[in-house]
Amino acid sequence: MAGFLQRLLTRSGILPILRSQWRADQTSAVDKLERRLDKRLPSLIEHIDRVEALAQRLQSLEGSIAGAVERIANLDRDVRLLRTTLALDTAARRKAPHGPGVFDADRVGAHVAGAIASAAIETDPSVHAVINDLIPADTYTAVLDGIPPRIFFPPRDQAKQNLRLAQMDVAPDWTLRTLDFIENVLIPTMMVPALLHRFEPHIRAFYVREYGPGRGPAFAALPHEATSGRLMLRRPGYHLDPHLDPKRVVFTCLLYFARPGDSEAFGTSFYRMNGAPKIDRTTTFYPESQGIPCELVKTVPFTPNSAVAFLNWGGAHGADIPRSAPGDTERYSYQFYVSPQPDALAALAGETVSALAE
């Protein structure tokens, strides 16, 4: 039927007319649509521009809100720091003060020298000494009172936090006095000279192995100093793979600030390296990342008023506080390196100071 109707319309001349009219109607409709679009186009462009401007304002507002949230968080922390500082200062004034000799340099220095001199030197897996009864008992109690609570540590990583005296804008008076004593008296004037003397044969042997019998003694005779000191707080979830410290470090020392009731677990672990790394260690070196297996030899317990010092070669060291440890586990300690003074080392080695930086 459709074919018959088409042939009939074609023979009568009507179909071409209908097709022509349809095309005309389509053209007219398209023209009308285009004219309508042409009229609406400026309005549409204006709407698009408004949407883009609104999106930019929202993006800027989001940035402002994020910045405001961060500023509010920082302000809240500052307020809590001030409140804690005032509370601790008030509590310190109300309790019996520490004796005037707790930080006396002569008395404490003599005690520290005796403790380091009597510490046994062990050589497996590397040269190290565990120093017990490091400072007088009343000095240790005073130091514990000066160790700041968690709020004073940077909050970025709850498992690993470090603090230096120079970073503290707000802190209890006794905390400032304690850290000043640790960083400017105990370590540089008491511990470093005594440890250098105690380790002297091993340090000389290292420099001879490193630079030969001709130059080694000259390197061993360089003035050495404490560097990179930091008060550390470690909590569950902290892990440090076996490693060697940067090459310029001659030895590392950790002071343990265990509090009454603290477990002796989670101290410093020493590892035997099953291989001899031939690597220019300008930064921390992790033997296992280079295919050198490490075997746990011992873990120095986290005991009150003790320290462990170890030479930076021969064996690796690490630490671990698993997430399964009690949630309130806190390990306060102070770590520092002992290295040759940069200017003296650079002059003798014929290198720039920046090339020798830790």
GICOR-V484473 format. One record per residue. PHI is phi as a letter, one per 20 degrees, with the letter a starting at -180 (999 if undefined). Layout:
# GICOR-V484473
{{PHI} {PHI}}
This chain:
# GICOR-V484473
{{999} {f} {f} {f} {f} {f} {f} {f} {f} {f} {f} {e} {n} {e} {f} {g} {f} {f} {f} {f} {f} {f} {f} {f} {f} {f} {f} {f} {f} {f} {f} {f} {f} {f} {f} {f} {f} {f} {f} {e} {g} {g} {f} {f} {f} {f} {f} {f} {f} {f} {f} {f} {f} {f} {f} {f} {f} {f} {f} {f} {f} {f} {f} {f} {f} {f} {f} {f} {f} {f} {f} {f} {f} {f} {f} {f} {f} {f} {f} {f} {f} {f} {f} {f} {f} {f} {f} {f} {f} {f} {f} {f} {f} {e} {e} {f} {f} {f} {f} {f} {e} {f} {d} {f} {f} {f} {f} {f} {f} {f} {f} {f} {f} {f} {f} {f} {f} {e} {f} {f} {e} {d} {c} {d} {e} {b} {f} {b} {b} {e} {d} {e} {l} {f} {c} {g} {g} {f} {f} {f} {f} {f} {f} {g} {f} {e} {f} {f} {f} {g} {g} {e} {e} {g} {e} {f} {c} {f} {e} {c} {c} {c} {b} {c} {g} {f} {e} {e} {e} {c} {a} {g} {g} {f} {f} {f} {f} {f} {f} {f} {f} {f} {e} {d} {c} {g} {f} {f} {d} {d} {f} {f} {f} {f} {f} {g} {f} {f} {e} {g} {f} {f} {f} {f} {f} {f} {f} {f} {f} {f} {d} {n} {f} {f} {e} {g} {f} {f} {f} {f} {e} {f} {f} {d} {b} {f} {c} {l} {f} {b} {e} {d} {c} {c} {c} {g} {o} {e} {b} {c} {f} {g} {b} {d} {f} {g} {g} {f} {f} {e} {b} {d} {c} {c} {e} {e} {d} {f} {d} {g} {n} {f} {f} {e} {f} {m} {e} {e} {d} {d} {c} {e} {e} {e} {q} {d} {f} {d} {c} {f} {e} {e} {c} {g} {d} {d} {g} {f} {f} {d} {n} {d} {f} {c} {d} {f} {d} {a} {c} {f} {f} {e} {d} {f} {l} {c} {b} {c} {c} {b} {f} {e} {a} {n} {c} {d} {c} {a} {b} {b} {c} {f} {f} {f} {f} {g} {f} {e} {f} {c} {d} {e} {b} {c} {d} {b} {d} {c} {c} {f} {g} {g} {f} {f} {f} {f} {f} {f} {e} {m} {c} {f} {f} {f} {f} {d} {f} {f}}
